[in-house]
């Protein structure tokens, strides 16, 4: 995880907001896979406002999916509001793997 944190710090240092966002999402996914849903949620919520749905719909869908997955793991009721936000992303042009991942996370949230 140190390498992720180093990459985030380096991206921020050189002014690469996109790179920092990508690595932060990867770190959040890793934290989630390791069972640290609370930290994953903090990481994704930190970066989500910086993402532009018009610039990269798949990245926004991935981030929204991670929020849903983390809230589901934490058994938080606000997962339903996040699912509604994610539904608006379903109409976007997403690559099939990302569309499937988002749909699975939405289904698990219910």
ZILINGI-V227793 format. One record per residue. SS is DSSP state (2 for helix, 1 for strand, 0 for the rest). PHI is phi as a letter, one per 20 degrees, with the letter a starting at -180 (999 if undefined). PSI is psi in whole degrees, 0 to 359 (none if undefined). Layout:
BEGIN
ss=SS phi=PHI psi=PSI
ss=SS phi=PHI psi=PSI
END
This chain:
BEGIN
ss=0 phi=999 psi=336
ss=2 phi=f psi=324
ss=2 phi=f psi=324
ss=2 phi=f psi=313
ss=2 phi=f psi=323
ss=2 phi=f psi=318
ss=2 phi=f psi=321
ss=2 phi=f psi=313
ss=2 phi=f psi=317
ss=2 phi=f psi=317
ss=2 phi=f psi=318
ss=2 phi=f psi=321
ss=2 phi=f psi=322
ss=0 phi=e psi=4
ss=0 phi=m psi=23
ss=0 phi=e psi=82
ss=2 phi=f psi=323
ss=2 phi=f psi=315
ss=2 phi=f psi=316
ss=2 phi=f psi=319
ss=2 phi=f psi=316
ss=2 phi=f psi=313
ss=2 phi=f psi=324
ss=2 phi=f psi=319
ss=2 phi=f psi=321
ss=2 phi=f psi=318
ss=2 phi=f psi=319
ss=2 phi=f psi=318
ss=2 phi=f psi=320
ss=2 phi=f psi=313
ss=2 phi=g psi=318
ss=2 phi=f psi=316
ss=2 phi=f psi=331
ss=0 phi=e psi=3
ss=0 phi=n psi=8
ss=0 phi=d psi=69
ss=2 phi=f psi=325
ss=2 phi=f psi=313
ss=2 phi=f psi=322
ss=2 phi=f psi=317
ss=2 phi=f psi=317
ss=2 phi=f psi=315
ss=2 phi=f psi=313
ss=2 phi=f psi=317
ss=2 phi=f psi=333
ss=2 phi=f psi=323
ss=2 phi=e psi=336
ss=2 phi=g psi=317
ss=0 phi=f psi=341
ss=0 phi=e psi=347
ss=0 phi=e psi=140
ss=0 phi=d psi=118
ss=0 phi=f psi=329
ss=0 phi=f psi=330
ss=0 phi=f psi=318
ss=0 phi=b psi=81
ss=2 phi=g psi=320
ss=2 phi=f psi=324
ss=2 phi=f psi=320
ss=2 phi=f psi=319
ss=2 phi=f psi=320
ss=2 phi=f psi=316
ss=2 phi=f psi=315
ss=2 phi=f psi=322
ss=2 phi=f psi=320
ss=2 phi=f psi=322
ss=2 phi=f psi=314
ss=2 phi=f psi=315
ss=2 phi=f psi=318
ss=2 phi=f psi=315
ss=2 phi=f psi=324
ss=2 phi=f psi=315
ss=2 phi=f psi=325
ss=2 phi=e psi=355
ss=0 phi=l psi=47
ss=0 phi=e psi=137
ss=0 phi=f psi=338
ss=0 phi=f psi=358
ss=2 phi=g psi=327
ss=2 phi=f psi=321
ss=2 phi=f psi=322
ss=2 phi=f psi=326
ss=2 phi=f psi=319
ss=2 phi=f psi=320
ss=2 phi=f psi=319
ss=2 phi=f psi=328
ss=2 phi=g psi=328
ss=2 phi=f psi=339
ss=2 phi=e psi=342
ss=2 phi=f psi=335
ss=2 phi=e psi=348
ss=0 phi=f psi=162
ss=0 phi=f psi=94
ss=0 phi=d psi=144
ss=0 phi=f psi=146
ss=2 phi=g psi=316
ss=2 phi=f psi=321
ss=2 phi=f psi=324
ss=2 phi=f psi=317
ss=2 phi=f psi=316
ss=2 phi=g psi=315
ss=2 phi=f psi=316
ss=2 phi=f psi=319
ss=2 phi=f psi=318
ss=2 phi=f psi=321
ss=2 phi=f psi=314
ss=2 phi=f psi=318
ss=2 phi=f psi=331
ss=2 phi=f psi=334
ss=0 phi=f psi=none
END
